[in-house]
């Protein structure tokens, strides 16, 4: 692929990401995406023949961008607590960059869950979690994290990070009384969220010991 083709493809991705987030899959039109990218519709169809193909490509690119930020988590030398701090900092910053993404994905998951499931099945989650489990056997055992409880922990971590973006209007109303802006709240949340999760995990450790 030539440099010009790469630049055109990048313009398409940026335009499609914005249009899909703004209008959803059903509301987005290839004409709108071509117009926002500054190209004609024929050229857009040269790169992506259908809206389905473009949507899948955009979703996979966003997922790849997100997971690429978390590759340091798989490196040794960082504690489980340190990795939780890293995750929340990077994840919240990513969602700040794409503020409409969480709401868009929630709508698409409810609208057509089989599409999202098909895309996510291409991501090797098992390798990610198995690597983390192998690196932190002692901490996972100390915190009493069993295979049965792991989905609860993972979904709780995701919810803590994503909820402020899903419910931003409500959060902003609550923040008005304290005089804190949404961006200030997010910066503080990068520290509060991992501390909250680590505290919850440590309480499981204490509970386990008290039951012995």
Secondary structure, DSSP 4 states (H G I P E B T S, - for coil): --HHHHHHHHHHHHHHHHHHHHHHHHH--HHHHHHHHTS-HHHHHHH-SSHHHHHHHHHHHHHHHHHHTTGGGGSTT--HHHHHHHHHHHHHHHHHHTTTHHHHHHHHHHH-HHHHHHHHTTS-HHHHHHHHHHHTHHHHHHTT--HHHHHHHHHHHHHHHHHHHHTHHHHHHHHHTTT--HHHHHHHHHHHHHHHHHHHHHHHHHHHHHT-
